[in-house]
């Protein structure tokens, strides 16, 4: 997902506080990836997201399987430098404005709600699908897709331009099309090796969080 955001209008260029939480999340992901580079494969196996059950892994000298902490820890692991770079680029692009709009506390709640929901959806899908050999899921994409959804809700008419190809479109349309693409790819199995349902789960988590806040605000105003 390579995109460029149009500059906001003049009414949005006043000084704003730095996106501290976004920066901390990026640094945390980079630090964990550096730790991955020095650790053995068993480190990733313990903290990646596995399907339900227990599966012997003789090459690692251990038994792998799902543990509750993996719902969060898997979001700080990445499969490659490219995987990390793309996720952190999107986190920076979309996270800054969302954090400034929601504030640090709500931003963290939304991000980790998206992370956990993404992991739960992916866990349900891969556990139900089964297969001869289980495989783990890693990456911050669930949280990033949650921020992408929140960005489209908060700034629906901001222009998002794809870099390849350079097609500008409003954020709401970009997210709608991207969500449809992820659903189709997940259902029909295209782009194997990509956790499409985790991406959709991240969007779902952001939707539920924003909806909950809106309902609470409506009750308080009433």
N, CA, C and O of each residue as an XYZ file, in Angstrom:
888
protein
N       0.844     -1.182      0.000
C       0.000      0.000      0.000
C       0.883      1.237      0.000
O       1.330      1.678      1.059
N       1.138      1.801     -1.171
C       1.933      3.003     -1.287
C       1.039      4.145     -1.704
O       0.467      4.128     -2.795
N       0.912      5.156     -0.827
C       0.005      6.259     -1.087
C       0.655      7.575     -0.700
O       1.655      7.614      0.016
N       0.059      8.646     -1.194
C       0.485      9.993     -0.811
C      -0.763     10.785     -0.464
O      -1.758     10.729     -1.186
N      -0.715     11.532      0.650
C      -1.855     12.327      1.064
C      -1.723     13.740      0.545
O      -0.630     14.307      0.534
N      -2.844     14.311      0.113
C      -2.848     15.708     -0.294
C      -2.672     16.581      0.940
O      -3.111     16.217      2.031
N      -2.032     17.732      0.769
C      -1.836     18.649      1.882
C      -3.177     19.193      2.333
O      -4.017     19.501      1.487
N      -3.419     19.326      3.656
C      -4.680     19.869      4.137
C      -4.808     21.331      3.765
O      -3.827     21.994      3.428
N      -6.027     21.817      3.830
C      -6.281     23.212      3.495
C      -5.679     24.162      4.501
O      -5.115     23.738      5.510
N      -5.798     25.442      4.227
C      -5.177     26.467      5.068
C      -5.697     26.440      6.490
O      -4.986     26.797      7.430
N      -6.960     26.008      6.646
C      -7.545     26.004      7.986
C      -6.935     24.923      8.869
O      -7.190     24.894     10.073
N      -6.133     24.034      8.288
C      -5.559     22.925      9.052
C      -4.049     23.059      9.226
O      -3.408     22.121      9.700
N      -3.470     24.185      8.860
C      -2.024     24.292      8.901
C      -1.524     24.993     10.152
O      -0.332     25.285     10.249
N      -2.398     25.274     11.116
C      -1.952     25.872     12.362
C      -1.107     24.873     13.119
O      -1.222     23.670     12.889
N      -0.246     25.354     14.034
C       0.636     24.443     14.758
C      -0.162     23.372     15.505
O      -1.184     23.664     16.127
N       0.316     22.140     15.434
C      -0.343     21.029     16.109
C       0.705     20.261     16.907
O       1.884     20.278     16.554
N       0.289     19.589     17.976
C       1.256     18.827     18.763
C       1.812     17.667     17.961
O       1.119     17.131     17.097
N       3.044     17.268     18.224
C       3.643     16.158     17.486
C       2.916     14.855     17.779
O       2.321     14.688     18.844
N       2.970     13.937     16.826
C       2.313     12.639     16.985
C       3.240     11.713     17.764
O       3.904     10.854     17.184
N       3.279     11.894     19.071
C       4.231     11.184     19.915
C       3.964      9.686     19.932
O       4.897      8.891     19.822
N       2.692      9.291     20.069
C       2.365      7.871     20.165
C       2.721      7.147     18.873
O       3.239      6.031     18.904
N       2.440      7.786     17.732
C       2.795      7.186     16.452
C       4.297      6.947     16.370
O       4.739      5.888     15.923
N       5.070      7.923     16.797
C       6.528      7.782     16.783
C       6.980      6.651     17.696
O       7.871      5.882     17.338
N       6.369      6.545     18.878
C       6.732      5.481     19.818
C       6.393      4.112     19.235
O       7.174      3.171     19.374
N       5.242      3.994     18.588
C       4.861      2.718     17.981
C       5.846      2.316     16.881
O       6.219      1.149     16.769
N       6.257      3.281     16.082
C       7.228      2.986     15.022
C       8.554      2.532     15.621
O       9.133      1.542     15.174
N       9.034      3.251     16.626
C      10.297      2.883     17.268
C      10.204      1.505     17.919
O      11.160      0.731     17.876
N       9.055      1.199     18.519
C       8.880     -0.106     19.158
C       8.935     -1.228     18.119
O       9.552     -2.267     18.352
N       8.296     -1.016     16.988
C       8.322     -2.023     15.932
C       9.728     -2.221     15.375
O      10.148     -3.348     15.113
N      10.444     -1.128     15.196
C      11.816     -1.221     14.691
C      12.707     -1.933     15.709
O      13.538     -2.759     15.334
N      12.536     -1.616     16.997
C      13.343     -2.238     18.040
C      13.088     -3.746     18.106
O      14.028     -4.528     18.248
N      11.831     -4.150     18.004
C      11.509     -5.583     18.041
C      12.082     -6.287     16.817
O      12.563     -7.416     16.917
N      12.031     -5.623     15.657
C      12.596     -6.237     14.455
C      14.103     -6.414     14.600
O      14.657     -7.415     14.146
N      14.765     -5.452     15.228
C      16.194     -5.583     15.484
C      16.463     -6.755     16.431
O      17.454     -7.470     16.277
N      15.579     -6.946     17.406
C      15.713     -8.074     18.318
C      15.522     -9.394     17.570
O      16.222    -10.373     17.829
N      14.558     -9.408     16.631
C      14.353    -10.597     15.800
C      15.630    -10.997     15.067
O      15.947    -12.180     14.938
N      16.356     -9.987     14.592
C      17.553    -10.255     13.792
C      18.636    -10.944     14.612
O      19.475    -11.652     14.056
N      18.626    -10.746     15.914
C      19.659    -11.329     16.769
C      19.168    -12.584     17.495
O      19.977    -13.343     18.029
N      17.857    -12.807     17.521
C      17.295    -13.963     18.232
C      17.159    -15.151     17.287
O      17.298    -15.021     16.071
N      16.886    -16.301     17.870
C      16.686    -17.490     17.036
C      15.227    -17.581     16.591
O      14.393    -16.777     17.008
N      14.927    -18.560     15.746
C      13.575    -18.727     15.212
C      12.557    -19.030     16.308
O      11.369    -18.749     16.150
N      13.010    -19.590     17.391
C      12.089    -19.908     18.477
C      11.478    -18.643     19.078
O      10.356    -18.676     19.583
N      12.207    -17.534     19.026
C      11.685    -16.261     19.551
C      10.432    -15.856     18.783
O       9.408    -15.529     19.382
N      10.519    -15.881     17.454
C       9.363    -15.540     16.634
C       8.239    -16.534     16.848
O       7.070    -16.152     16.900
N       8.585    -17.814     16.974
C       7.570    -18.853     17.149
C       6.766    -18.655     18.427
O       5.578    -18.977     18.461
N       7.385    -18.135     19.466
C       6.681    -17.932     20.730
C       5.694    -16.779     20.661
O       4.651    -16.817     21.314
N       6.009    -15.761     19.884
C       5.219    -14.532     19.918
C       4.410    -14.257     18.656
O       3.610    -13.322     18.641
N       4.594    -15.044     17.597
C       3.754    -14.935     16.408
C       2.378    -15.530     16.705
O       2.203    -16.249     17.689
N       1.414    -15.228     15.854
C       0.050    -15.718     16.045
C      -0.129    -17.053     15.332
O      -0.027    -17.134     14.108
N      -0.399    -18.115     16.123
C      -0.596    -19.456     15.578
C      -2.065    -19.828     15.630
O      -2.815    -19.248     16.415
N      -2.500    -20.792     14.805
C      -3.871    -21.303     14.904
C      -4.100    -21.996     16.238
O      -3.154    -22.316     16.957
N      -5.369    -22.224     16.558
C      -5.712    -22.947     17.780
C      -5.173    -24.371     17.711
O      -5.194    -25.010     16.659
N      -4.692    -24.854     18.851
C      -4.171    -26.213     18.904
C      -2.707    -26.227     19.273
O      -2.108    -25.187     19.548
N      -2.135    -27.424     19.276
C      -0.719    -27.609     19.563
C      -0.115    -28.418     18.427
O      -0.665    -29.436     18.008
N       1.031    -27.945     17.933
C       1.638    -28.555     16.761
C       3.135    -28.743     17.000
O       3.832    -27.773     17.296
N       3.637    -29.956     16.880
C       5.075    -30.172     17.066
C       5.870    -29.513     15.950
O       5.504    -29.588     14.777
N       6.964    -28.866     16.336
C       7.865    -28.236     15.365
C       9.270    -28.755     15.639
O      10.041    -28.105     16.345
N       9.610    -29.913     15.091
C      10.915    -30.531     15.375
C      12.089    -29.642     14.990
O      13.123    -29.663     15.657
N      11.943    -28.859     13.919
C      13.038    -27.996     13.489
C      13.350    -26.906     14.508
O      14.447    -26.347     14.519
N      12.360    -26.606     15.375
C      12.570    -25.601     16.424
C      12.814    -26.246     17.783
O      13.210    -25.571     18.734
N      12.580    -27.527     17.873
C      12.734    -28.218     19.143
C      11.681    -27.820     20.152
O      11.964    -27.752     21.348
N      10.452    -27.550     19.682
C       9.393    -27.100     20.571
C       8.034    -27.428     19.960
O       7.925    -27.831     18.802
N       7.015    -27.243     20.772
C       5.633    -27.381     20.308
C       5.059    -25.977     20.176
O       5.148    -25.177     21.107
N       4.474    -25.675     19.027
C       3.920    -24.338     18.793
C       2.402    -24.408     18.840
O       1.811    -25.485     18.750
N       1.783    -23.246     18.981
C       0.327    -23.158     19.025
C      -0.099    -21.829     19.595
O       0.737    -21.009     19.972
N      -1.389    -21.615     19.658
C      -1.913    -20.327     20.095
C      -1.771    -20.120     21.596
O      -2.004    -21.029     22.392
N      -1.377    -18.883     21.968
C      -1.387    -18.396     23.340
C      -1.985    -16.993     23.323
O      -1.770    -16.257     22.360
N      -2.727    -16.600     24.351
C      -3.441    -15.321     24.326
C      -2.558    -14.106     24.043
O      -2.997    -13.173     23.371
N      -1.319    -14.102     24.547
C      -0.475    -12.920     24.341
C      -0.148    -12.678     22.871
O       0.217    -11.566     22.488
N      -0.276    -13.709     22.057
C       0.044    -13.566     20.638
C      -0.903    -12.610     19.918
O      -0.566    -12.098     18.851
N      -2.086    -12.364     20.489
C      -3.024    -11.415     19.893
C      -2.414    -10.029     19.775
O      -2.776     -9.257     18.887
N      -1.483     -9.714     20.675
C      -0.816     -8.399     20.660
C       0.620     -8.516     20.165
O       1.052     -7.721     19.330
N       1.364     -9.495     20.669
C       2.792     -9.569     20.332
C       3.041     -9.787     18.847
O       4.045     -9.319     18.310
N       2.135    -10.493     18.182
C       2.334    -10.744     16.746
C       2.333     -9.463     15.932
O       2.889     -9.425     14.835
N       1.710     -8.405     16.463
C       1.633     -7.131     15.747
C       2.955     -6.364     15.775
O       3.096     -5.355     15.085
N       3.913     -6.826     16.556
C       5.221     -6.157     16.615
C       6.311     -6.966     15.912
O       7.483     -6.591     15.942
N       5.926     -8.064     15.288
C       6.871     -8.887     14.530
C       6.651     -8.671     13.039
O       5.530     -8.409     12.603
N       7.715     -8.781     12.262
C       7.598     -8.619     10.811
C       8.460     -9.650     10.099
O       9.480    -10.105     10.618
N       8.020    -10.007      8.891
C       8.672    -11.081      8.154
C       9.931    -10.635      7.424
O      10.796    -11.460      7.130
N      10.050     -9.338      7.126
C      11.195     -8.844      6.364
C      11.324     -7.345      6.555
O      10.443     -6.702      7.126
N      12.427     -6.796      6.074
C      12.627     -5.349      6.128
C      11.554     -4.633      5.311
O      11.036     -3.598      5.732
N      11.228     -5.179      4.156
C      10.199     -4.565      3.304
C       8.852     -4.564      3.998
O       8.133     -3.566      3.967
N       8.505     -5.685      4.628
C       7.250     -5.797      5.368
C       7.182     -4.729      6.463
O       6.166     -4.051      6.616
N       8.261     -4.587      7.214
C       8.328     -3.579      8.270
C       8.229     -2.170      7.688
O       7.465     -1.344      8.185
N       9.000     -1.897      6.638
C       9.050     -0.549      6.065
C       7.682     -0.110      5.544
O       7.273      1.028      5.770
N       6.979     -0.994      4.857
C       5.664     -0.637      4.309
C       4.659     -0.364      5.424
O       3.891      0.595      5.348
N       4.663     -1.205      6.459
C       3.735     -0.980      7.568
C       4.048      0.305      8.326
O       3.132      1.041      8.692
N       5.321      0.584      8.565
C       5.681      1.783      9.301
C       5.441      3.049      8.476
O       5.098      4.095      9.027
N       5.620      2.956      7.167
C       5.307      4.083      6.292
C       3.825      4.424      6.385
O       3.460      5.590      6.534
N       2.965      3.398      6.295
C       1.521      3.627      6.385
C       1.120      4.100      7.784
O       0.235      4.943      7.927
N       1.765      3.562      8.804
C       1.482      3.988     10.174
C       1.786      5.471     10.353
O       1.016      6.196     10.984
N       2.898      5.913      9.803
C       3.261      7.327      9.915
C       2.318      8.207      9.102
O       1.878      9.252      9.582
N       2.004      7.793      7.870
C       1.176      8.610      6.992
C      -0.224      8.821      7.566
O      -0.716      9.948      7.618
N      -0.858      7.736      7.993
C      -2.240      7.835      8.461
C      -2.342      8.065      9.968
O      -3.305      8.671     10.437
N      -1.361      7.586     10.726
C      -1.453      7.678     12.172
C      -1.324      9.080     12.714
O      -1.964      9.417     13.711
N      -0.508      9.911     12.079
C      -0.273     11.255     12.615
C      -1.565     12.048     12.754
O      -1.853     12.581     13.825
N      -2.338     12.129     11.688
C      -3.566     12.923     11.727
C      -4.612     12.300     12.636
O      -5.334     13.015     13.332
N      -4.699     10.982     12.638
C      -5.671     10.320     13.507
C      -5.325     10.567     14.970
O      -6.215     10.831     15.778
N      -4.044     10.485     15.319
C      -3.630     10.741     16.705
C      -3.935     12.167     17.121
O      -4.426     12.401     18.225
N      -3.650     13.119     16.248
C      -3.900     14.516     16.579
C      -5.382     14.818     16.733
O      -5.771     15.702     17.496
N      -6.194     14.082     16.008
C      -7.643     14.302     16.102
C      -8.228     13.633     17.345
O      -9.046     14.234     18.041
N      -7.820     12.402     17.627
C      -8.390     11.646     18.737
C      -7.720     11.939     20.069
O      -8.354     11.807     21.116
N      -6.452     12.336     20.052
C      -5.687     12.451     21.279
C      -4.969     11.138     21.564
O      -5.362     10.089     21.055
N      -3.931     11.196     22.367
C      -3.064     10.042     22.581
C      -3.801      8.845     23.165
O      -3.602      7.720     22.708
N      -4.651      9.067     24.169
C      -5.296      7.940     24.860
C      -6.253      7.208     23.930
O      -6.189      5.985     23.800
N      -7.128      7.950     23.291
C      -8.095      7.304     22.397
C      -7.388      6.681     21.181
O      -7.807      5.640     20.674
N      -6.350      7.311     20.741
C      -5.593      6.767     19.618
C      -5.025      5.395     19.964
O      -5.111      4.463     19.164
N      -4.449      5.275     21.149
C      -3.915      3.985     21.585
C      -5.019      2.942     21.711
O      -4.848      1.790     21.311
N      -6.160      3.359     22.274
C      -7.285      2.424     22.413
C      -7.723      1.925     21.042
O      -7.931      0.726     20.855
N      -7.865      2.832     20.087
C      -8.303      2.442     18.745
C      -7.278      1.535     18.072
O      -7.641      0.531     17.459
N      -6.001      1.886     18.186
C      -4.961      1.092     17.536
C      -4.945     -0.335     18.064
O      -4.924     -1.287     17.284
N      -4.955     -0.490     19.383
C      -4.864     -1.842     19.932
C      -6.192     -2.593     19.818
O      -6.197     -3.824     19.789
N      -7.305     -1.885     19.755
C      -8.570     -2.549     19.450
C      -8.506     -3.155     18.053
O      -8.955     -4.280     17.832
N      -7.942     -2.394     17.109
C      -7.779     -2.904     15.744
C      -6.812     -4.077     15.706
O      -7.050     -5.056     14.999
N      -5.722     -3.986     16.463
C      -4.735     -5.077     16.517
C      -5.375     -6.369     17.034
O      -5.202     -7.434     16.442
N      -6.111     -6.266     18.135
C      -6.703     -7.459     18.747
C      -7.814     -8.027     17.868
O      -7.903     -9.241     17.686
N      -8.662     -7.154     17.323
C      -9.743     -7.637     16.464
C      -9.178     -8.295     15.207
O      -9.673     -9.333     14.767
N      -8.147     -7.691     14.636
C      -7.498     -8.286     13.464
C      -6.964     -9.673     13.786
O      -7.145    -10.608     13.006
N      -6.310     -9.807     14.927
C      -5.751    -11.101     15.323
C      -6.853    -12.126     15.566
O      -6.702    -13.292     15.200
N      -7.963    -11.706     16.180
C      -9.061    -12.634     16.452
C      -9.689    -13.133     15.158
O      -9.986    -14.321     15.031
N      -9.895    -12.231     14.193
C     -10.469    -12.639     12.910
C      -9.524    -13.587     12.184
O      -9.952    -14.613     11.654
N      -8.239    -13.242     12.159
C      -7.255    -14.108     11.502
C      -7.171    -15.462     12.194
O      -7.068    -16.494     11.531
N      -7.213    -15.462     13.518
C      -7.169    -16.704     14.287
C      -8.352    -17.592     13.942
O      -8.193    -18.797     13.747
N      -9.542    -16.998     13.864
C     -10.736    -17.771     13.544
C     -10.649    -18.360     12.136
O     -11.017    -19.515     11.918
N     -10.163    -17.565     11.185
C     -10.107    -18.019      9.790
C      -9.100    -19.149      9.618
O      -9.425    -20.190      9.047
N      -7.876    -18.949     10.111
C      -6.848    -19.975      9.897
C      -7.131    -21.230     10.713
O      -6.787    -22.333     10.288
N      -7.755    -21.076     11.883
C      -8.082    -22.258     12.688
C      -9.178    -23.075     12.029
O      -9.145    -24.305     12.061
N     -10.161    -22.386     11.425
C     -11.247    -23.088     10.747
C     -10.769    -23.730      9.452
O     -11.236    -24.805      9.078
N      -9.840    -23.072      8.769
C      -9.349    -23.589      7.487
C      -8.503    -24.837      7.662
O      -8.510    -25.719      6.803
N      -7.777    -24.918      8.764
C      -6.911    -26.064      8.999
C      -5.804    -26.127      7.964
O      -5.319    -25.095      7.501
N      -5.409    -27.325      7.605
C      -4.332    -27.494      6.626
C      -3.305    -28.476      7.129
O      -3.247    -28.748      8.329
N      -2.490    -29.018      6.241
C      -1.499    -30.021      6.644
C      -0.403    -29.451      7.539
O       0.163    -30.167      8.364
N      -0.106    -28.165      7.377
C       0.961    -27.561      8.160
C       0.546    -26.161      8.597
O       0.307    -25.304      7.747
N       0.452    -25.907      9.907
C       0.057    -24.577     10.368
C       1.154    -23.553     10.104
O       2.333    -23.899     10.022
N       0.767    -22.325      9.974
C       1.745    -21.265      9.762
C       1.380    -20.076     10.639
O       0.202    -19.845     10.912
N       2.384    -19.318     11.082
C       2.117    -18.180     11.961
C       1.816    -16.913     11.163
O       2.149    -16.814      9.981
N       1.183    -15.950     11.826
C       0.891    -14.640     11.241
C       1.638    -13.582     12.031
O       1.618    -13.589     13.262
N       2.298    -12.670     11.325
C       3.006    -11.568     11.976
C       2.726    -10.276     11.219
O       2.357    -10.296     10.045
N       2.911     -9.141     11.916
C       2.814     -7.853     11.245
C       1.849     -6.890     11.916
O       0.908     -7.297     12.597
N       2.105     -5.601     11.708
C       1.286     -4.532     12.281
C       0.135     -4.127     11.376
O      -0.526     -3.121     11.635
N      -0.116     -4.892     10.319
C      -1.105     -4.491      9.327
C      -2.500     -4.325      9.905
O      -3.242     -3.445      9.470
N      -2.873     -5.153     10.877
C      -4.199     -5.024     11.476
C      -4.395     -3.659     12.106
O      -5.417     -3.011     11.875
N      -3.422     -3.210     12.903
C      -3.505     -1.886     13.497
C      -3.465     -0.794     12.458
O      -4.183      0.199     12.574
N      -2.632     -0.959     11.434
C      -2.513      0.040     10.375
C      -3.824      0.174      9.605
O      -4.247      1.285      9.287
N      -4.468     -0.955      9.306
C      -5.739     -0.883      8.590
C      -6.833     -0.266      9.456
O      -7.757      0.361      8.938
N      -6.732     -0.442     10.766
C      -7.658      0.245     11.656
C      -7.482      1.750     11.585
O      -8.463      2.493     11.564
N      -6.230      2.203     11.547
C      -5.958      3.632     11.418
C      -6.403      4.152     10.060
O      -6.902      5.273      9.953
N      -6.224      3.341      9.025
C      -6.670      3.728      7.690
C      -8.182      3.953      7.680
O      -8.669      4.931      7.113
N      -8.919      3.035      8.315
C     -10.371      3.191      8.387
C     -10.738      4.448      9.172
O     -11.611      5.211      8.759
N     -10.067      4.662     10.308
C     -10.353      5.847     11.120
C     -10.044      7.129     10.354
O     -10.775      8.113     10.468
N      -8.971      7.121      9.579
C      -8.615      8.288      8.772
C      -9.734      8.614      7.788
O     -10.086      9.779      7.608
N     -10.292      7.588      7.154
C     -11.361      7.810      6.184
C     -12.622      8.343      6.845
O     -13.361      9.121      6.241
N     -12.874      7.926      8.092
C     -14.037      8.419      8.817
C     -13.836      9.878      9.243
O     -14.750     10.696      9.142
N     -12.639     10.187      9.715
C     -12.355     11.537     10.210
C     -12.118     12.536      9.087
O     -12.457     13.711      9.219
N     -11.540     12.076      7.989
C     -11.203     12.961      6.861
C     -11.690     12.341      5.554
O     -10.880     12.024      4.683
N     -12.988     12.167      5.405
C     -13.498     11.419      4.246
C     -13.175     12.051      2.896
O     -13.091     11.345      1.890
N     -12.993     13.368      2.860
C     -12.769     14.031      1.576
C     -11.304     14.397      1.327
O     -10.975     15.001      0.306
N     -10.433     14.029      2.258
C      -9.004     14.235      2.008
C      -8.581     13.359      0.830
O      -9.008     12.210      0.717
N      -7.752     13.904     -0.030
C      -7.338     13.172     -1.220
C      -6.189     12.228     -0.907
O      -5.181     12.622     -0.320
N      -6.360     10.982     -1.309
C      -5.320      9.963     -1.199
C      -4.912      9.582     -2.615
O      -5.764      9.239     -3.434
N      -3.621      9.641     -2.907
C      -3.140      9.336     -4.251
C      -2.269      8.096     -4.227
O      -1.251      8.060     -3.536
N      -2.658      7.090     -4.969
C      -1.813      5.911     -5.129
C      -0.533      6.308     -5.863
O      -0.565      7.131     -6.778
N       0.572      5.727     -5.464
C       1.827      5.993     -6.154
C       1.977      5.110     -7.381
O       2.587      5.513     -8.371
N       1.420      3.902     -7.318
C       1.495      2.963     -8.437
C       0.136      2.292     -8.607
O      -0.171      1.344     -7.884
N      -0.709      2.775     -9.573
C      -0.546      3.958    -10.423
C      -0.976      5.216     -9.675
O      -1.668      5.114     -8.662
N      -0.582      6.412    -10.151
C      -0.902      7.662     -9.454
C      -2.346      8.101     -9.683
O      -2.619      8.973    -10.508
N      -3.265      7.483     -8.941
C      -4.689      7.783     -9.082
C      -5.183      8.473     -7.814
O      -5.196      7.849     -6.753
N      -5.591      9.741     -7.889
C      -6.120     10.426     -6.704
C      -7.587     10.063     -6.467
O      -8.348      9.887     -7.419
N      -7.975      9.954     -5.209
C      -9.367      9.679     -4.859
C      -9.602     10.113     -3.421
O      -8.654     10.175     -2.638
N     -10.850     10.416     -3.053
C     -11.138     10.763     -1.656
C     -10.886      9.571     -0.745
O     -11.001      8.419     -1.163
N     -10.542      9.861      0.501
C     -10.176      8.798      1.439
C     -11.279      7.772      1.618
O     -10.999      6.577      1.714
N     -12.532      8.218      1.664
C     -13.627      7.264      1.875
C     -13.708      6.254      0.734
O     -13.981      5.076      0.965
N     -13.475      6.708     -0.490
C     -13.532      5.814     -1.639
C     -12.334      4.865     -1.641
O     -12.467      3.680     -1.947
N     -11.169      5.401     -1.296
C      -9.963      4.583     -1.242
C     -10.145      3.423     -0.267
O      -9.827      2.278     -0.590
N     -10.660      3.724      0.935
C     -10.832      2.683      1.948
C     -11.907      1.685      1.527
O     -11.762      0.485      1.759
N     -12.977      2.167      0.915
C     -14.036      1.264      0.448
C     -13.505      0.282     -0.594
O     -13.757     -0.920     -0.514
N     -12.770      0.805     -1.568
C     -12.220     -0.053     -2.609
C     -11.175     -1.009     -2.049
O     -11.128     -2.180     -2.426
N     -10.339     -0.505     -1.148
C      -9.298     -1.354     -0.568
C      -9.929     -2.478      0.256
O      -9.486     -3.625      0.199
N     -10.978     -2.132      1.029
C     -11.654     -3.157      1.806
C     -12.282     -4.226      0.928
O     -12.219     -5.414      1.245
N     -12.894     -3.798     -0.187
C     -13.482     -4.757     -1.122
C     -12.407     -5.648     -1.741
O     -12.616     -6.846     -1.928
N     -11.255     -5.050     -2.058
C     -10.144     -5.825     -2.617
C      -9.640     -6.857     -1.620
O      -9.373     -8.000     -1.989
N      -9.508     -6.462     -0.368
C      -9.041     -7.394      0.660
C     -10.034     -8.530      0.850
O      -9.635     -9.684      1.011
N     -11.333     -8.212      0.831
C     -12.349     -9.251      0.992
C     -12.286    -10.232     -0.175
O     -12.301    -11.446      0.026
N     -12.215     -9.703     -1.385
C     -12.136    -10.577     -2.547
C     -10.884    -11.427     -2.536
O     -10.934    -12.615     -2.856
N      -9.753    -10.827     -2.169
C      -8.495    -11.572     -2.128
C      -8.540    -12.671     -1.072
O      -8.020    -13.767     -1.281
N      -9.173    -12.364      0.073
C      -9.274    -13.368      1.121
C     -10.181    -14.521      0.738
O      -9.857    -15.683      0.982
N     -11.320    -14.198      0.137
C     -12.294    -15.240     -0.228
C     -11.759    -16.128     -1.348
O     -11.919    -17.348     -1.309
N     -11.120    -15.510     -2.349
C     -10.691    -16.270     -3.519
C      -9.234    -16.733     -3.435
O      -8.736    -17.402     -4.341
N      -8.553    -16.371     -2.339
C      -7.213    -16.892     -2.126
C      -6.139    -16.291     -2.994
O      -5.093    -16.911     -3.182
N      -6.357    -15.093     -3.539
C      -5.313    -14.447     -4.328
C      -4.304    -13.793     -3.387
O      -4.598    -13.551     -2.217
N      -3.103    -13.507     -3.915
C      -2.022    -12.919     -3.118
C      -1.794    -13.749     -1.860
O      -1.925    -13.250     -0.743
N      -1.452    -15.017     -2.053
C      -1.222    -15.910     -0.923
C      -0.065    -15.399     -0.066
O       0.868    -14.764     -0.559
N      -0.154    -15.696      1.228
C       0.862    -15.231      2.157
C       0.529    -13.899      2.790
O       1.268    -13.422      3.652
N      -0.587    -13.279      2.374
C      -1.033    -12.007      2.932
C      -2.259    -12.266      3.800
O      -3.179    -12.967      3.379
N      -2.279    -11.702      5.014
C      -3.385    -11.940      5.956
C      -4.533    -10.981      5.651
O      -4.747    -10.005      6.369
N      -5.263    -11.271      4.584
C      -6.339    -10.373      4.148
C      -7.420    -10.217      5.212
O      -7.917     -9.113      5.437
N      -7.783    -11.313      5.863
C      -8.851    -11.226      6.856
C      -8.396    -10.473      8.106
O      -9.222     -9.880      8.800
N      -7.108    -10.489      8.398
C      -6.594     -9.671      9.498
C      -6.754     -8.191      9.168
O      -7.080     -7.392     10.046
N      -6.529     -7.822      7.914
C      -6.707     -6.427      7.500
C      -8.160     -6.002      7.693
O      -8.444     -4.924      8.213
N      -9.072     -6.871      7.262
C     -10.496     -6.567      7.439
C     -10.849     -6.531      8.931
O     -11.667     -5.714      9.355
N     -10.241     -7.405      9.715
C     -10.480     -7.395     11.149
C     -10.019     -6.106     11.800
O     -10.660     -5.616     12.730
N      -8.902     -5.545     11.315
C      -8.432     -4.267     11.833
C      -9.419     -3.154     11.549
O      -9.683     -2.312     12.407
N      -9.966     -3.150     10.338
C     -10.993     -2.163      9.996
C     -12.225     -2.329     10.883
O     -12.815     -1.346     11.331
N     -12.607     -3.587     11.132
C     -13.760     -3.859     11.986
C     -13.532     -3.334     13.399
O     -14.432     -2.740     13.994
N     -12.339     -3.548     13.937
C     -12.037     -3.061     15.273
C     -12.133     -1.554     15.370
O     -12.663     -1.028     16.348
N     -11.620     -0.842     14.355
C     -11.710      0.615     14.346
C     -13.162      1.074     14.235
O     -13.577      2.023     14.900
N     -13.932      0.383     13.379
C     -15.344      0.725     13.217
C     -16.094      0.585     14.537
O     -16.832      1.488     14.931
N     -15.908     -0.544     15.223
C     -16.614     -0.781     16.478
C     -16.203      0.226     17.546
O     -17.040      0.687     18.323
N     -14.915      0.567     17.586
C     -14.433      1.536     18.575
C     -15.021      2.917     18.327
O     -15.527      3.551     19.253
N     -14.958      3.389     17.087
C     -15.506      4.699     16.758
C     -17.011      4.741     16.985
O     -17.542      5.741     17.468
N     -17.693      3.664     16.641
C     -19.141      3.593     16.834
C     -19.494      3.644     18.317
O     -20.455      4.304     18.713
N     -18.706      2.939     19.137
C     -18.940      2.963     20.572
C     -18.760      4.353     21.154
O     -19.555      4.784     21.991
N     -17.731      5.055     20.724
C     -17.518      6.418     21.209
C     -18.648      7.344     20.785
O     -19.090      8.192     21.560
N     -19.114      7.177     19.550
C     -20.188      8.039     19.051
C     -21.471      7.815     19.829
O     -22.163      8.769     20.182
N     -21.789      6.555     20.098
C     -22.993      6.253     20.863
C     -22.897      6.805     22.279
O     -23.874      7.323     22.819
N     -21.731      6.693     22.867
C     -21.539      7.211     24.218
C     -21.711      8.721     24.238
O     -22.311      9.268     25.164
N     -21.188      9.397     23.220
C     -21.323     10.840     23.138
C     -22.783     11.249     22.978
O     -23.224     12.235     23.567
N     -23.538     10.480     22.172
C     -24.948     10.776     21.970
C     -25.729     10.628     23.283
O     -26.630     11.419     23.565
N     -25.382      9.616     24.081
C     -26.050      9.409     25.367
C     -25.737     10.551     26.321
O     -26.624     11.050     27.014
N     -24.463     10.966     26.357
C     -24.061     12.053     27.249
C     -24.745     13.366     26.859
O     -25.162     14.132     27.727
N     -24.860     13.624     25.543
C     -25.507     14.849     25.097
C     -26.997     14.825     25.403
O     -27.589     15.859     25.711
N     -27.609     13.631     25.319
C     -29.035     13.513     25.617
C     -29.303     13.796     27.098
O     -30.451     13.745     27.539
